[in-house]
Amino acid sequence: MSTDLTTPHPLQACWDLQLAGLAADALRVALTIGLFEHLGQYSTPARLATTLDLEPTNTGYLLEMLWAQGLLERDEQGSHYRNSETARRFLSRGAGDYCGDALLFRHQVLRQAGQPLEQALRNGLPPATAPTAEMARRWAEAARVQIAQEQQSVTVDVACTLLERLPQAPRLQRMLDLGGGPGLVAIALAKRLPDLHGTVFDFAETAAVAQKNIVRAGLEKRLGILGGDLDRDDFGSGYDLIWCSSVLHFAHDLDGLLRRLHAALNPGGVLVCCHAEVPEDQQTAARVLPYYLHMRMQGRHVLPAGELAQRLRGVGFVDVQQQDGLRYPVAPVSAVIATRL
């Protein structure tokens, strides 16, 4: 038995998991009531409670908890709170990188994913079904709000940084944003490369969301959309760049899709895939596996580390390179970059 009474108990990891759920609920409530919109400047719990029609004492407890999570700052007296830099940038509605709706959506989805776990272990989950009209409608609504927030705040930066590192970047003429959702990655890349033209492919309803964003960006002469089903429909050819982010998980025939991507590229064209894999490192796996547990139980593709690169070589790609641990919405991903001869 340890005589150091400050050493964490072996059960602390289990307690931390349970406490994380309560902390997530606190963030959910704070976003739902618009708390961060009223903490641009220092405020007391009592003043905030009056503004939002809350109970003052319990409001103070919530503010203190959010402070402990790094989402608020507190003055030296410990009596006034205001938004931290993270909250100012991402949690206050009206901020350019606002992600509150995306966080609320993730909270709901992750809580729902935990409910059927025992059923999944005893009897399995129903296999993932082909896209339905209702699924396409929900995906379009997600693209309009929460996916757009995450693309703008996180994914665009990753995509632009990866693109800038490509030796082929100055020569890129045509790109495909496969499963591009709201199209903000294609828009950002087109702004970086003035000679780049491209297509955003997604469900027809989602592609329509991308079209509105393209028009809003004034890029309708260089970017277009193509609506369809990833497994069944043609997404064009003659591309110099294909950007593919968190899409391969949903392919019915993964190797068949990889062969189609190879055929869609021009000789010398490059495929950039950003997808989560099952890490070998325990700490990284702890960040990835909870998010993808439900998807894996449905039979979706979440490949072991390195397998996507191996499959790409198997269908004819060359110069396959991989970068692991890239920051991404919810959980880190691996970028696999491959070239067609």
VOBA-1610 file (N, C-alpha, C; in pm, whole numbers, padded with zeros to 5 digits, always signed):
BEGIN
Met+00085-00120+00000Met+00000+00000+00000Met+00089+00125+00000Ser+00053+00222-00086Ser+00131+00344-00095Ser+00110+00431+00029Thr+00221+00489+00077Thr+00209+00581+00189Thr+00190+00724+00143Asp+00202+00749+00013Asp+00179+00882-00043Asp+00029+00897-00068Leu-00037+00972+00019Leu-00183+00981+00010Leu-00230+01073-00102Thr-00136+01138-00172Thr-00178+01224-00285Thr-00171+01151-00418Thr-00117+01030-00419Thr-00114+00951-00543Thr-00257+00912-00580Pro-00301+00937-00705Pro-00438+00901-00743Pro-00466+00753-00722His-00585+00724-00675His-00629+00587-00657His-00643+00520-00793Pro-00619+00388-00802Pro-00636+00320-00931Pro-00775+00337-00992Leu-00875+00360-00909Leu-01010+00380-00962Leu-01034+00520-01017Gln-00936+00611-01002Gln-00960+00748-01044Gln-00993+00758-01193Ala-00933+00671-01274Ala-00964+00674-01417Ala-01112+00645-01442Cys-01169+00554-01364Cys-01312+00523-01378Cys-01397+00639-01330Trp-01357+00700-01219Trp-01432+00815-01168Trp-01426+00931-01266Asp-01308+00949-01330Asp-01294+01059-01426Asp-01390+01041-01543Leu-01409+00916-01587Leu-01503+00891-01696Leu-01644+00934-01658Gln-01684+00901-01536Gln-01819+00937-01492Gln-01832+01088-01473Leu-01729+01152-01420Leu-01734+01296-01400Leu-01738+01371-01533Ala-01674+01315-01635Ala-01673+01381-01766Ala-01814+01395-01821Gly-01900+01297-01793Gly-02038+01306-01839Gly-02111+01422-01774Leu-02086+01447-01645Leu-02150+01558-01576Leu-02095+01690-01626Ala-01965+01696-01651Ala-01906+01818-01706Ala-01964+01849-01844Ala-01987+01746-01923Ala-02048+01766-02055Ala-02190+01820-02041Asp-02263+01773-01940Asp-02398+01826-01916Asp-02393+01973-01876Ala-02293+02010-01797Ala-02280+02151-01758Ala-02256+02239-01881Leu-02171+02194-01973Leu-02147+02270-02095Leu-02273+02277-02180Arg-02346+02165-02188Arg-02470+02164-02264Arg-02568+02269-02212Val-02585+02274-02081Val-02678+02371-02022Val-02630+02513-02047Ala-02501+02537-02030Ala-02447+02671-02052Ala-02471+02718-02195Leu-02453+02629-02291Leu-02478+02666-02431Leu-02627+02686-02456Thr-02710+02601-02399Thr-02854+02608-02423Thr-02913+02738-02373Ile-02867+02787-02257Ile-02924+02910-02200Ile-02852+03036-02250Gly-02752+03019-02336Gly-02681+03135-02389Gly-02592+03204-02288Leu-02536+03127-02196Leu-02457+03186-02088Leu-02335+03263-02139Phe-02267+03209-02239Phe-02141+03270-02283Phe-02164+03404-02354Glu-02284+03425-02405Glu-02312+03553-02470Glu-02314+03669-02370His-02326+03639-02241His-02337+03742-02138His-02211+03753-02051Leu-02104+03688-02095Leu-01981+03691-02017Leu-01864+03743-02098Gly-01892+03835-02189Gly-01785+03902-02261Gly-01701+03989-02169Gln-01763+04039-02064Gln-01695+04117-01960Gln-01718+04048-01825Tyr-01637+04084-01727Tyr-01653+04025-01594Tyr-01793+04051-01540Ser-01850+03948-01479Ser-01982+03959-01418Ser-01986+03874-01293Thr-02069+03914-01198Thr-02090+03832-01080Thr-02199+03729-01110Pro-02200+03618-01036Pro-02307+03522-01054Pro-02446+03583-01033Ala-02458+03673-00936Ala-02589+03734-00909Ala-02637+03817-01027Arg-02547+03894-01086Arg-02586+03976-01201Arg-02625+03889-01320Leu-02547+03784-01344Leu-02580+03694-01454Leu-02712+03623-01428Ala-02736+03583-01304Ala-02861+03516-01270Ala-02980+03608-01295Thr-02966+03735-01263Thr-03075+03830-01289Thr-03101+03842-01439Thr-02995+03850-01517Thr-03009+03865-01662Thr-03077+03745-01725Leu-03042+03626-01679Leu-03093+03504-01742Leu-03206+03438-01663Asp-03253+03505-01558Asp-03362+03451-01476Asp-03324+03315-01418Leu-03211+03312-01346Leu-03159+03190-01286Leu-03153+03206-01134Glu-03129+03095-01066Glu-03111+03097-00921Glu-02966+03136-00892Pro-02942+03243-00815Pro-02807+03300-00803Pro-02703+03204-00746Thr-02735+03135-00638Thr-02635+03050-00575Thr-02591+02938-00669Asn-02687+02872-00730Asn-02654+02762-00820Asn-02584+02812-00947Thr-02616+02934-00988Thr-02545+02993-01101Thr-02397+03008-01067Gly-02368+03049-00943Gly-02229+03061-00901Gly-02157+02927-00905Tyr-02225+02821-00863Tyr-02163+02689-00867Tyr-02131+02647-01011Leu-02223+02675-01103Leu-02200+02639-01243Leu-02083+02719-01301Leu-02079+02848-01271Leu-01969+02931-01322Leu-01835+02880-01269Glu-01833+02842-01142Glu-01709+02791-01085Glu-01666+02662-01153Met-01762+02577-01186Met-01730+02452-01254Met-01676+02479-01395Leu-01737+02573-01466Leu-01689+02608-01600Leu-01552+02672-01594Trp-01526+02748-01487Trp-01393+02804-01465Trp-01291+02691-01445Ala-01327+02591-01368Ala-01237+02479-01342Ala-01206+02403-01471Gln-01300+02404-01566Gln-01280+02337-01694Gln-01201+02422-01793Gly-01165+02544-01755Gly-01089+02631-01843Gly-01173+02709-01942Leu-01305+02710-01924Leu-01393+02781-02018Leu-01423+02924-01972Leu-01396+02954-01846Leu-01414+03089-01793Leu-01287+03133-01721Glu-01270+03265-01709Glu-01165+03324-01627Glu-01229+03384-01503Arg-01150+03392-01395Arg-01201+03447-01269Arg-01106+03554-01220Asp-01160+03661-01162Asp-01074+03769-01112Asp-01002+03723-00984Glu-00913+03808-00934Glu-00831+03770-00819Glu-00914+03746-00694Gln-01025+03815-00682Gln-01112+03796-00566Gln-01197+03670-00577Gly-01205+03614-00698Gly-01285+03493-00718Gly-01433+03519-00723Ser-01475+03643-00746Ser-01617+03676-00742Ser-01674+03716-00877His-01590+03739-00976His-01635+03780-01109His-01579+03683-01213Tyr-01661+03654-01312Tyr-01623+03559-01417Tyr-01643+03623-01554Arg-01559+03578-01650Arg-01578+03616-01790Arg-01529+03501-01879Asn-01559+03510-02007Asn-01521+03404-02101Asn-01369+03392-02110Ser-01322+03269-02117Ser-01183+03245-02152Ser-01165+03266-02302Glu-01042+03258-02349Glu-01017+03273-02492Glu-01091+03167-02572Thr-01095+03044-02521Thr-01169+02937-02589Thr-01316+02971-02602Ala-01376+03017-02493Ala-01518+03052-02496Ala-01544+03171-02587Arg-01455+03270-02584Arg-01473+03387-02671Arg-01471+03347-02818Arg-01384+03254-02852Arg-01367+03219-02992Arg-01469+03119-03043Phe-01507+03022-02956Phe-01586+02910-03005Phe-01725+02896-02943Leu-01750+02955-02827Leu-01874+02925-02754Leu-01972+03041-02747Ser-01929+03159-02784Ser-02018+03276-02782Ser-02078+03296-02920Arg-02209+03286-02927Arg-02277+03297-03056Arg-02246+03433-03120Gly-02217+03432-03246Gly-02177+03553-03315Gly-02028+03558-03341Ala-01950+03478-03268Ala-01806+03469-03294Ala-01785+03399-03428Gly-01678+03436-03498Gly-01653+03380-03630Gly-01633+03231-03630Asp-01581+03175-03521Asp-01556+03032-03511Asp-01656+02962-03418Tyr-01775+03019-03404Tyr-01874+02964-03311Tyr-01903+02817-03343Cys-01896+02731-03241Cys-01921+02587-03256Cys-02025+02536-03157Gly-02103+02626-03098Gly-02198+02583-02996Gly-02300+02484-03046Asp-02356+02508-03165Asp-02455+02414-03220Asp-02392+02278-03247Ala-02268+02280-03297Ala-02198+02155-03323Ala-02175+02077-03195Leu-02138+02146-03088Leu-02115+02078-02960Leu-02244+02021-02903Leu-02354+02095-02915Leu-02482+02043-02869Leu-02524+01920-02948Phe-02499+01923-03079Phe-02531+01809-03164Phe-02447+01687-03124Arg-02317+01708-03106Arg-02230+01597-03066Arg-02272+01539-02932His-02309+01626-02840His-02354+01580-02708His-02474+01487-02722Gln-02572+01529-02802Gln-02692+01448-02820Gln-02661+01314-02886Val-02582+01317-02990Val-02551+01195-03064Val-02471+01097-02978Leu-02374+01147-02904Leu-02292+01059-02823Leu-02371+00997-02708Arg-02460+01077-02648Arg-02544+01020-02542Arg-02637+00912-02598Gln-02691+00936-02716Gln-02779+00836-02778Gln-02702+00710-02814Ala-02576+00727-02855Ala-02496+00611-02894Ala-02468+00520-02776Gly-02466+00574-02654Gly-02438+00492-02538Gly-02555+00408-02491Gln-02675+00446-02530Gln-02794+00377-02479Gln-02806+00230-02522Pro-02776+00195-02648Pro-02797+00055-02688Pro-02675-00035-02669Leu-02578+00004-02586Leu-02455-00074-02577Leu-02481-00217-02525Glu-02563-00229-02423Glu-02587-00364-02370Glu-02659-00449-02473Gln-02756-00390-02541Gln-02827-00462-02647Gln-02729-00505-02756Ala-02636-00416-02790Ala-02538-00448-02894Ala-02450-00565-02853Leu-02413-00571-02724Leu-02328-00679-02676Leu-02403-00812-02672Arg-02531-00807-02639Arg-02608-00930-02626Arg-02658-00982-02760Asn-02705-00892-02845Asn-02773-00935-02968Asn-02719-00871-03095Gly-02624-00779-03079Gly-02574-00707-03195Gly-02664-00591-03231Leu-02612-00500-03311Leu-02691-00388-03362Leu-02737-00417-03503Pro-02851-00363-03543Pro-02890-00376-03684Pro-02780-00318-03772Pro-02748-00384-03882Pro-02642-00330-03969Pro-02682-00195-04026Ala-02583-00114-04056Ala-02610+00015-04117Ala-02684-00003-04248Thr-02784+00078-04269Thr-02869+00065-04387Thr-02826+00162-04496Ala-02877+00139-04615Ala-02852+00232-04726Ala-02918+00366-04695Pro-02865+00474-04749Pro-02920+00606-04720Pro-03068+00615-04759Thr-03148+00676-04672Thr-03289+00700-04699Thr-03311+00849-04721Ala-03431+00883-04767Ala-03463+01024-04789Ala-03455+01103-04659Glu-03499+01042-04550Glu-03495+01110-04420Glu-03350+01129-04375Met-03267+01028-04398Met-03126+01040-04361Met-03060+01152-04442Ala-03091+01159-04570Ala-03034+01265-04654Ala-03079+01402-04607Arg-03204+01413-04564Arg-03255+01542-04515Arg-03183+01583-04387Arg-03163+01488-04295Arg-03094+01519-04170Arg-02948+01556-04195Trp-02887+01487-04291Trp-02747+01516-04321Trp-02733+01657-04379Ala-02829+01696-04462Ala-02825+01832-04518Ala-02841+01937-04409Glu-02928+01912-04313Glu-02946+02007-04203Glu-02819+02014-04118Ala-02755+01899-04096Ala-02629+01899-04023Ala-02522+01977-04098Ala-02519+01962-04230Ala-02421+02036-04311Ala-02445+02185-04302Arg-02570+02224-04293Arg-02603+02367-04289Arg-02559+02431-04159Val-02561+02356-04048Val-02535+02415-03917Val-02407+02357-03856Gln-02418+02240-03792Gln-02307+02195-03708Gln-02184+02151-03787Ile-02202+02082-03900Ile-02084+02043-03977Ile-02015+02167-04032Ala-02094+02266-04075Ala-02035+02391-04123Ala-01952+02458-04014Gln-02002+02458-03893Gln-01927+02520-03783Gln-01794+02448-03761Glu-01795+02316-03764Glu-01671+02241-03742Glu-01576+02254-03860Gln-01629+02252-03982Gln-01541+02273-04098Gln-01473+02408-04090Gln-01551+02512-04060Gln-01496+02647-04056Gln-01391+02661-03947Ser-01415+02601-03831Ser-01329+02623-03715Ser-01211+02527-03706Val-01223+02410-03768Val-01120+02308-03750Val-01070+02252-03883Thr-01161+02197-03962Thr-01121+02118-04079Thr-01052+02202-04185Val-01102+02323-04209Val-01045+02408-04313Val-00896+02432-04287Asp-00862+02460-04164Asp-00721+02486-04130Asp-00634+02364-04158Val-00683+02246-04124Val-00608+02123-04149Val-00591+02102-04300Ala-00700+02120-04376Ala-00696+02097-04520Ala-00599+02194-04588Cys-00606+02320-04552Cys-00519+02419-04615Cys-00372+02394-04581Thr-00345+02354-04458Thr-00207+02326-04419Thr-00153+02205-04494Leu-00234+02099-04506Leu-00190+01981-04581Leu-00167+02016-04728Leu-00256+02097-04785Leu-00243+02134-04925Leu-00114+02212-04949Glu-00083+02305-04859Glu+00037+02387-04877Glu+00165+02302-04876Arg+00160+02185-04814Arg+00277+02099-04807Arg+00292+02009-04929Leu+00190+02005-05016Leu+00196+01918-05133Leu+00288+01977-05240Pro+00383+01900-05290Pro+00466+01951-05400Pro+00382+01983-05523Gln+00268+01912-05539Gln+00183+01932-05657Gln+00097+02057-05648Ala+00092+02121-05531Ala-00004+02230-05509Ala-00004+02337-05619Pro+00111+02387-05662Pro+00107+02495-05762Pro+00050+02451-05897Arg+00044+02318-05922Arg-00001+02270-06052Arg-00144+02218-06049Leu-00211+02224-05937Leu-00346+02169-05927Leu-00445+02255-06006Gln-00526+02187-06086Gln-00625+02256-06169Gln-00769+02217-06134Arg-00792+02087-06111Arg-00928+02039-06083Arg-00928+01955-05957Met-01026+01978-05870Met-01035+01903-05746Met-01176+01849-05726Leu-01183+01740-05651Leu-01309+01682-05606Leu-01309+01683-05454Asp-01412+01743-05395Asp-01434+01738-05250Asp-01541+01631-05228Leu-01496+01509-05198Leu-01586+01394-05191Leu-01654+01388-05055Gly-01788+01391-05055Gly-01860+01397-04929Gly-01834+01527-04858Gly-01833+01636-04936Gly-01785+01766-04887Gly-01879+01842-04797Gly-02000+01790-04773Gly-02092+01860-04683Gly-02118+02002-04729Pro-02098+02100-04642Pro-02126+02240-04678Pro-02026+02300-04776Gly-01922+02227-04813Gly-01830+02274-04916Gly-01729+02376-04871Leu-01713+02397-04742Leu-01624+02503-04696Leu-01476+02470-04717Val-01443+02341-04722Val-01305+02304-04753Val-01273+02338-04898Ala-01362+02301-04990Ala-01340+02335-05132Ala-01330+02485-05151Ile-01414+02560-05082Ile-01411+02706-05092Ile-01277+02761-05043Ala-01230+02710-04930Ala-01104+02758-04874Ala-00986+02725-04965Leu-00986+02603-05021Leu-00877+02565-05110Leu-00879+02647-05238Ala-01000+02674-05289Ala-01011+02756-05410Ala-00961+02898-05385Lys-00984+02950-05266Lys-00934+03083-05233Lys-00781+03084-05224Arg-00723+02974-05178Arg-00577+02967-05168Arg-00512+02953-05305Leu-00578+02879-05395Leu-00520+02852-05527Leu-00612+02911-05635Pro-00580+03026-05689Pro-00671+03095-05780Pro-00696+03023-05912Asp-00612+02923-05947Asp-00634+02848-06071Asp-00713+02720-06048Leu-00751+02694-05924Leu-00817+02568-05890Leu-00967+02577-05916His-01021+02477-05988His-01164+02459-06008His-01203+02327-05944Gly-01330+02313-05907Gly-01364+02189-05841Gly-01511+02161-05828Thr-01539+02042-05773Thr-01674+01991-05755Thr-01690+01939-05613Val-01801+01972-05551Val-01837+01917-05420Val-01941+01808-05444Phe-01909+01685-05403Phe-02001+01572-05420Phe-02058+01532-05285Asp-02191+01522-05279Asp-02257+01475-05157Asp-02401+01441-05194Phe-02481+01398-05097Phe-02624+01382-05123Phe-02678+01509-05189Ala-02778+01493-05273Ala-02829+01609-05347Ala-02871+01721-05254Glu-02939+01687-05143Glu-02984+01789-05049Glu-02866+01861-04984Thr-02761+01786-04954Thr-02643+01846-04892Thr-02565+01928-04994Ala-02555+01878-05116Ala-02487+01953-05221Ala-02553+02088-05243Ala-02685+02093-05226Ala-02755+02221-05241Ala-02711+02321-05133Val-02681+02272-05014Val-02627+02358-04908Val-02491+02411-04951Ala-02407+02324-05007Ala-02276+02367-05054Ala-02288+02472-05164Gln-02387+02455-05252Gln-02404+02551-05361Gln-02433+02691-05308Lys-02515+02699-05205Lys-02544+02830-05146Lys-02417+02893-05088Asn-02335+02813-05024Asn-02210+02865-04970Asn-02114+02908-05080Ile-02113+02833-05190Ile-02027+02868-05302Ile-02069+03002-05362Val-02199+03020-05379Val-02249+03147-05433Val-02218+03261-05337Arg-02237+03236-05208Arg-02210+03338-05108Arg-02062+03380-05112Ala-01974+03284-05144Ala-01831+03314-05152Ala-01791+03375-05286Gly-01885+03383-05380Gly-01855+03439-05512Gly-01769+03348-05598Leu-01778+03216-05577Leu-01693+03121-05648Leu-01770+03030-05742Glu-01893+03069-05779Glu-01975+02981-05861Glu-01918+02957-06001Lys-01827+03041-06047Lys-01764+03019-06178Lys-01652+02916-06171Arg-01606+02885-06050Arg-01495+02791-06035Arg-01533+02664-05959Leu-01637+02669-05880Leu-01681+02553-05803Leu-01823+02517-05838Gly-01849+02387-05845Gly-01984+02339-05871Gly-02018+02225-05777Ile-02135+02170-05791Ile-02180+02061-05704Ile-02226+01943-05789Leu-02228+01827-05726Leu-02278+01705-05788Leu-02345+01624-05679Gly-02475+01601-05694Gly-02549+01526-05594Gly-02558+01379-05631Gly-02545+01292-05531Gly-02555+01149-05558Gly-02522+01065-05437Asp-02522+00935-05460Asp-02491+00835-05358Asp-02348+00788-05379Leu-02271+00789-05273Leu-02129+00755-05279Leu-02106+00617-05341Asp-02192+00521-05309Asp-02171+00384-05353Asp-02217+00359-05496Arg-02315+00438-05544Arg-02378+00403-05671Arg-02350+00500-05784Asp-02328+00627-05752Asp-02328+00730-05854Asp-02188+00776-05892Asp-02177+00822-06017Asp-02051+00870-06071Asp-02016+01006-06010Phe-01891+01022-05966Phe-01850+01151-05913Phe-01748+01220-06003Gly-01743+01176-06128Gly-01661+01245-06226Gly-01519+01192-06232Ser-01437+01252-06318Ser-01299+01209-06336Ser-01218+01327-06387Gly-01090+01302-06409Gly-01002+01407-06456Gly-00959+01504-06349Tyr-00951+01456-06226Tyr-00915+01543-06114Tyr-00764+01536-06087Asp-00711+01650-06042Asp-00572+01655-05997Asp-00562+01636-05846Leu-00672+01662-05776Leu-00676+01649-05630Leu-00812+01597-05589Ile-00812+01499-05502Ile-00936+01453-05437Ile-00916+01467-05287Trp-01003+01546-05224Trp-01006+01560-05079Trp-01118+01473-05026Cys-01086+01388-04930Cys-01181+01287-04882Cys-01169+01281-04731Ser-01270+01330-04659Ser-01261+01347-04514Ser-01376+01275-04444Ser-01343+01176-04363Ser-01441+01103-04281Ser-01558+01052-04365Val-01525+01005-04486Val-01626+00955-04580Val-01614+00804-04598Leu-01492+00754-04599Leu-01470+00613-04629Leu-01537+00520-04529His-01562+00570-04408His-01632+00489-04307His-01765+00437-04360Phe-01828+00511-04450Phe-01965+00483-04491Phe-01975+00408-04624Ala-01862+00376-04684Ala-01864+00305-04812Ala-01909+00161-04791His-01993+00111-04883His-02035-00028-04877His-01923-00120-04924Asp-01861-00083-05036Asp-01750-00159-05092Asp-01628-00069-05089Leu-01549-00078-04983Leu-01440+00016-04964Leu-01333+00002-05072Asp-01289-00119-05102Asp-01186-00136-05204Asp-01237-00091-05341Gly-01365-00117-05367Gly-01423-00070-05493Gly-01421+00081-05502Leu-01452+00149-05391Leu-01448+00295-05390Leu-01305+00345-05410Leu-01209+00281-05347Leu-01069+00324-05363Leu-01024+00308-05508Arg-01070+00203-05575Arg-01036+00186-05717Arg-01101+00297-05800Arg-01224+00334-05766Arg-01291+00443-05839Arg-01219+00576-05816Leu-01171+00599-05695Leu-01096+00721-05668Leu-00966+00724-05749His-00899+00609-05757His-00777+00601-05837His-00807+00634-05983Ala-00915+00579-06037Ala-00951+00602-06176Ala-00995+00746-06200Ala-01048+00814-06097Ala-01099+00951-06114Ala-00987+01054-06119Leu-00865+01015-06080Leu-00753+01107-06080Leu-00680+01107-06214Asn-00628+01221-06251Asn-00535+01228-06362Asn-00403+01162-06323Pro-00323+01116-06418Pro-00187+01071-06384Pro-00112+01182-06310Gly-00052+01145-06198Gly+00015+01243-06114Gly-00076+01310-06014Gly-00206+01280-06021Gly-00301+01338-05928Gly-00286+01282-05788Val-00334+01355-05690Val-00310+01318-05550Val-00442+01304-05475Leu-00449+01202-05392Leu-00563+01177-05304Leu-00522+01209-05162Val-00601+01291-05093Val-00576+01324-04952Val-00695+01274-04871Cys-00671+01175-04787Cys-00776+01115-04704Cys-00749+01149-04558Cys-00846+01207-04489Cys-00838+01230-04345Cys-00944+01145-04276His-00900+01040-04210His-00993+00948-04145His-00932+00896-04015Ala-01017+00869-03919Ala-00971+00806-03795Ala-00939+00660-03820Glu-00834+00612-03756Glu-00800+00471-03754Glu-00792+00424-03609Val-00785+00295-03591Val-00773+00240-03456Val-00626+00246-03418Pro-00589+00335-03325Pro-00447+00354-03295Pro-00390+00236-03216Glu-00260+00219-03229Glu-00190+00119-03149Glu-00152+00175-03012Asp-00130+00306-03005Asp-00094+00371-02880Asp-00217+00384-02789Gln-00203+00346-02662Gln-00317+00341-02572Gln-00376+00479-02547Gln-00292+00580-02525Gln-00344+00713-02496Gln-00421+00770-02615Thr-00368+00751-02735Thr-00439+00799-02854Thr-00567+00720-02875Ala-00561+00589-02850Ala-00681+00507-02865Ala-00792+00552-02771Ala-00755+00600-02652Ala-00855+00647-02556Ala-00930+00768-02609Arg-00869+00846-02697Arg-00935+00963-02755Arg-01019+00927-02876Val-00985+00817-02945Val-01049+00782-03071Val-01163+00682-03053Leu-01138+00576-02978Leu-01230+00463-02976Leu-01368+00494-02919Pro-01384+00577-02816Pro-01520+00604-02769Pro-01609+00665-02878Tyr-01555+00756-02956Tyr-01635+00822-03059Tyr-01681+00724-03166Tyr-01596+00628-03199Tyr-01626+00537-03311Tyr-01681+00403-03267Leu-01708+00384-03138Leu-01757+00255-03089Leu-01888+00217-03156His-01985+00309-03156His-02116+00277-03215His-02103+00248-03365Met-02022+00327-03433Met-02004+00309-03576Met-01943+00172-03606Arg-01847+00131-03525Arg-01784+00000-03546Arg-01883-00113-03521Met-01967-00096-03419Met-02066-00199-03390Met-02172-00210-03500Gln-02190-00104-03577Gln-02281-00107-03691Gln-02218-00170-03815Gly-02089-00198-03807Gly-02022-00257-03921Gly-01957-00156-04014Arg-01947-00031-03971Arg-01881+00070-04054Arg-01729+00046-04054His-01663+00106-04152His-01519+00091-04166His-01445+00188-04073Val-01381+00136-03971Val-01284+00211-03893Val-01162+00120-03888Leu-01067+00148-03975Leu-00960+00053-04003Leu-00850+00056-03898Pro-00780-00056-03882Pro-00661-00055-03795Pro-00556+00041-03850Ala-00470+00090-03764Ala-00367+00185-03804Ala-00285+00129-03919Gly-00272+00208-04025Gly-00189+00170-04139Gly-00260+00092-04247Glu-00383+00044-04221Glu-00448-00042-04320Glu-00496+00037-04442Leu-00542+00160-04423Leu-00585+00238-04539Leu-00469+00259-04635Ala-00354+00293-04582Ala-00236+00311-04668Ala-00205+00183-04745Gln-00216+00070-04677Gln-00190-00058-04741Gln-00291-00085-04852Arg-00419-00055-04827Arg-00522-00078-04929Arg-00502+00015-05049Leu-00460+00137-05024Leu-00435+00229-05135Leu-00322+00177-05224Arg-00218+00124-05164Arg-00112+00064-05245Arg-00166-00055-05324Gly-00258-00127-05263Gly-00312-00245-05327Gly-00394-00216-05452Val-00452-00096-05461Val-00532-00062-05579Val-00453+00024-05678Gly-00323+00042-05652Gly-00240+00106-05752Gly-00182+00240-05717Phe-00212+00295-05600Phe-00154+00423-05562Phe-00006+00405-05527Val+00071+00512-05548Val+00214+00510-05516Val+00245+00628-05425Asp+00369+00628-05376Asp+00416+00737-05288Asp+00314+00765-05177Val+00270+00658-05111Val+00168+00669-05006Val+00236+00712-04876Gln+00192+00823-04822Gln+00248+00877-04699Gln+00138+00896-04595Gln+00174+00889-04469Gln+00075+00898-04361Gln+00124+00990-04250Gln+00033+01076-04203Gln+00060+01161-04087Gln-00048+01133-03983Asp-00007+01096-03864Asp-00102+01055-03760Asp-00125+01167-03659Gly-00237+01155-03588Gly-00264+01242-03475Gly-00302+01384-03510Leu-00359+01406-03629Leu-00397+01541-03667Leu-00521+01585-03591Arg-00522+01710-03544Arg-00641+01760-03473Arg-00758+01768-03570Tyr-00874+01730-03519Tyr-00994+01721-03602Tyr-01114+01729-03509Pro-01234+01754-03563Pro-01351+01756-03475Pro-01365+01626-03395Val-01380+01638-03267Val-01406+01531-03170Val-01284+01443-03143Ala-01226+01382-03246Ala-01117+01287-03224Ala-01011+01304-03333Pro-00884+01276-03301Pro-00777+01293-03400Pro-00791+01194-03516Val-00733+01233-03630Val-00739+01150-03750Val-00598+01131-03805Ser-00588+01042-03901Ser-00466+01023-03979Ser-00490+01076-04119Ala-00394+01147-04172Ala-00398+01191-04311Ala-00314+01094-04394Val-00377+01033-04493Val-00305+00943-04585Val-00307+01010-04722Ile-00190+01035-04775Ile-00174+01107-04901Ile-00111+01013-05002Ala-00177+00996-05117Ala-00132+00898-05216Ala-00143+00957-05355Thr-00060+00906-05446Thr-00051+00960-05582Thr-00082+00853-05684Arg-00149+00892-05792Arg-00168+00802-05905Arg-00054+00822-06004Leu+00007+00711-06049Leu+00114+00719-06149Leu+00061+00780-06278
//
